[in-house]
């Protein structure tokens, strides 16, 4: 009886999740689908078992190159490389309909929420990391004419093994008019530039009573021109200072409005925690899979998806968050923003050089931050 009740509750919750929050459900298996299913993979063409590719330093490997109309429904990766932080050294790019600049440009680990270059398990409807280094994306990625995906090795050693499966639908009809295209943009601040270094904690009156009404020094997740909708963000933090890295309010400026349409109350509040994050957790639309102690050198990773209510924009959007209350702190942030919009998109900021993407402690002063040269943080398990 107990197992029956649990199963019924699961079905009810699943139904509420798909229908109540407006997420796309699975296709009805009783209705014949009108697309044909295809896969681009790293399989060995001879039929042998070496189903991977090696990417030499500086090499760009094209892993998908197909004509449309179509839609990518699932991407799976796993990779192995001798260098530490190989997740930060390999760069993923996606191009739609023959565009010359990518709509997706991000280190491969950051795309899957692994912004500190370490592996950990987490799950959501659109991204998940499971088992031993299994990277999955379920973002729908439509294209009218053409889709191309590449991986570039910017490391000093070869990526020994890159495995991939990219499942895509070949549509028999053109995409509906007004279809929006998937975008993802990487940004980082190593470090953020706080305005004070001799504070003692978040309760310091100089920090606590500082006002920030314009958000001009916030950490920016992304800026877009055109029309579309913001879907979510993954963000990782490497603390350069002791204390709680949060207290930063999120801010969404839509259509060049002088007053932001959405302003939050703190970092953990935006990522749907409360009173810090407590312990690692992973839920459908939000989570904090990595929660470090409030000490210099610790790491945290968080995510939030607005699949229940994407944030639309008609002309432009700028999404940002404070680094500490009123931008007082000088920690490192690494993030990827995800959104859909009509093409063409505005140019992305230049991707930071590979050496600058490696998480590294910075000599910024403040609690717990000794005067030290820039140094690479302790490497994580590969």
N, C-alpha and C positions, 0 to 999 in steps of 0.2 A: 504493500500500500504506500509506504513512504517513498519508494523509488518512483511509483506512478505519479505521486504528487509533484515530486521534483521535476519529472519529465514534462508534466503539463505546465508547470511554472516556466520552464525553459522555453517551451513553445510560445507561451503568452508573451514573455519578455522579448523573444526574438521577433515576434510579430509587431510588437510595439516599437521596437528599434527600427525595423525596416519601414513600417508604414507611418507610425506616429511621428518620426523625425524626418520623413521625406527622403530616406536613402534608397538608392536603387536596390531592388531585391534581385534574387536569382531569376533567370528566365523561366517561364512556365514550361515544364517538361512535356506537357500535354499539347503544346502548340509548336508546330514545326517552325524552326528558325530559318530565316531567309539568307543568312550569310554562310560562307564556307570558312572553316577553321584551319589556320596554318600556324607553323612554328618555325622561328629561326633559332638555331641552337649551335652549340660548340661541338656537336657530335663528330666523331671521326668518320670521314667520308668513305673510308675503305671498309667500314664495319668492325674495325678493331675497337679496343676498349680505351684508347687514349682520347677520351671525349673532352678535351680541353684545348686551349690555345695558350701559347707563351707570348708575352709582350715585352720586347726589349726596351731598354731605356730610350725615351724620346719617340717611341713608335706609337702611332695611332691606328687602332684596329677598328674597322667598321663591322658591327655585329648585327645590324639590320639595315637593309636598303631595299625598300619595296614601294610599289606604286599603289595608289588609292583608287577609289575611296576605301578606307578601312579604319580599324580601331584596335589599338593595343589594349588587351584586357588584363594581362598579367606578365610580370617580368620577374625572373628568378636569377640570382647570381650567387656564386661562391668563388672565392679567390684565395690564392696562397702566394706569399712572397717572402723572401728572406729578410727584407728591411722592416724594422719597426715602423709603426704608423703608415703602413702601406695603404690603409684606408684613406689617408689624407693625400697620398702621392698619385693615386690613379684618379683621373678626371672623367666624369660621365657627361656627355653632351647629346642633346636631341634636337633635330631640325625637322620642321614641318613644311611641306609643300615647296621645297626648293629654296627656302630662305638661306641667306648667306651667314647670318648670325644665329646662334642657337637659342631656342626657347627654354632649354634646360642646360645649365652649366654649373656643376658642383662636384667637389670631390665625391667619389662614389660612396664612401662611408657616411658623409654628411647627408646625402640624399636619403639614406635609410635611418637617419636620426642618430648616427654614431659620431657625433661631432668632436669628441675628445680622442678619436682614433682607437677606441677600444670596443670590443664586442660585448654585447649584453643582450638578453632576451627581452623583447617587448612585443605587444600586439595591438593592432587597431584595424578598422575595416579597410584602410588604404595602404598601410605599411606594416611590416612585421619582420622581426629578426628571430629566427628559431634554430633549434638544435645546435649544431656546431658550425656557426658562420653561414647560415642560410639567410639570404637577403631577398625579401619579397615586396613587390609593389602591385597593388590592385587599382591604382588610379586609372580611370578610363582616359585613353589618349587617342582622340580621333584625328584623322588627316584626310583631306579631300583628294590630293594629288600624289603625295609622296611622303615617306617617312624614312629618316636616316638616324641611326644611333651609333655613336662611337665611344671608345674608351681609350684614353691616352695615358701612357705610363710616363709620368714626370719624375720618377725616382731614379736613383743611380744604379739600381740593380733590376734585373728582369722580374716581371710578374711571372712566377713559375707556372702557375695554373690559373686560368680564367675559364670558368664554366658558366654557361648561360642558357636559359630557355626564355624566349620571348613569344608569347602566344598572341596572335592577332586575328581579327576577323576581316575577311575580304568581303566588303559590302557589295550587294548586287545593284543598289540604287545610290544616287548621290547623297551626300550628307544633307540633313535638313538645313534650310536657310537659317543663318544666325548661329550656327554651331560654334561654340567657344573652344579654344585650344589650350592644352595643358602647358603650364609654365612652372619652373622652379628656379630660384635664384639663391646662390650662396653669398653670405656676407660674414665678415668677422671684424672684431676689434681686439687687437693684441698689443697693448691693452686698450680698454676704454680709458678716457682721460677724465678722471674725477677732479673736482675743483679744490679738494682739501686732502691732506695726508696725515695730519696730526690729530684727527678725531679719535675718540676712545671707544665709542660704540654707536649704534643707531640712535640711541637716546640723547646723544650730544645735542644740546640746543641749537648749535650752529647748523647741524644737519636737519634736525627734526622740524625746525621752523623755517627752513629755506623754502621759498616759493618757486615753482616752475610751472608757468602758465602757457608758455609758447612751445615747449618741447624741442627747442632748436638744437640742443646738445644731446638729445636722446640717441640711443643705439637704434639704427634704422634696420628693420627687417627687409623691407622692399619698397620700391616706388614704381608705379605703373602709370602709363598714359593710354587712353582709349577707354573701352568699356569691357567690363568683366566682373569677376567676383573672387574675393579672397577666401581660401579654403582652410589654411592653417599654417602652423610653423613648428619646426623642431629646433631646439636650442640646447647647446651644451656650454658649461661654464667651467673655467679653470680659475680658482681663486688666487689672486696675488696678495690678498690681505685676510686677516682673521675676521670673524664676525659673519653675520647673515648677509649673503650677497643680494638678497631680494629687496623688497620695499619699493621696487621700481614700478610705476604705473604704466600700463599699456595705453596706446593712443592711436586712433585711426582718423586720419584726415581725408575726407571724401570729396571729390569734385572741386578741389581748390577752395573749399570752404574755410573761412577764417576761424570758425569754431569747430573743433573736432566732433564728429558724431558719436564716437565711442571713446570714453576715457575710463580706465579702471582704477583699482584701489591698491594694487601691489602685485609683485611678480607671481607669488604663489597663488594669489587670487585669480589672476588671468589664467594660469595653468590649472586652475580648479583644485588646488590644495587649500590648506588653511593653517595659519599659525606655523609657518614653514611647511615642509613636506613630511617630516616625521620619518617615514620608512619608504624604501623603494616600492613602487606600485605601478600597475599598468592597466588602464581601463579602455573602453571603446573609443572615447573621444578625447581623453586626456590622461596624463600620467607623469610620473617622475621615476623612470626606471633606475636612475643612479642618483643617490642622495649622499653627498659627502659631508663630513663633519665641518663645522664652521671655522675652518683653519686655512691659512695660506697653503697652497699646494693641493687642496682637495678638489674633486671634480663632481659635477652634477649634470644631469641631462633631463630635459622635460619636453613635453609636447602638448599641443592643443589643436584639435580640428573642429572647424565650424560647419560640419556636414549637416547639422540640424538646421542651421540658418546661415548659409554663406553670406558674406558681407559684400553687397553689390556696389559698383561704381560705374558712372556713366561717362566721366571725362578723365578722372585720375584718382589715384589713391596713394597715400603714404602711411605705412604702418611702422610703429616704433615702440620702444620701451625704455624707461629710465634704467640706468645702471646704478642701482642704489637710489634712495630717495633724493630727488632733485639732482640726480647724476653726480652724487658725491663719491662713489666708489670707482676703483680702477682695476676691476677684474677683466679677464679675457672672456669674450663671448664669441661663439661660432654658431651660425644659424642657417637654416634653409626655409624660405617662404614658398608656399605652394598656392597657385591661383590659376584661374581660367580667364582667358580674354580673347577678343577678336584680334587677328593679326592686321597690320604689323604691330609689334611691341616696341617699346622704347629701348634703346641700347642699354645693356647691363653695365655696371661698373666692371673695370678690368679685374679678372680673377687674380687674387694675390699670388705672388711667386710661391713655388713649392716650399722653399725653405721657410717662408713666413707663415705657412699654414700649419707647421708642426707645433702642437701645443707647447708653450715654453713659459716658465715663470719670468716675470718682469720686475725690475727694480723700480717700484713706484712709491715706496715709502708706505707709511701707515702701519697699523697693528699687524705684527707677525711678518712684516716684509723687511728683512735685513737688506743693507746696501750690498747688492750682488749684481754680477754681470748677467746678461740675458742667458738663461740656461734651459736646455730642453727638459721638460718634465719627465719623471720616471716612465720608461716605456711600459706599455701594457702588454699582456699576453697576445700573441699573434693569432 
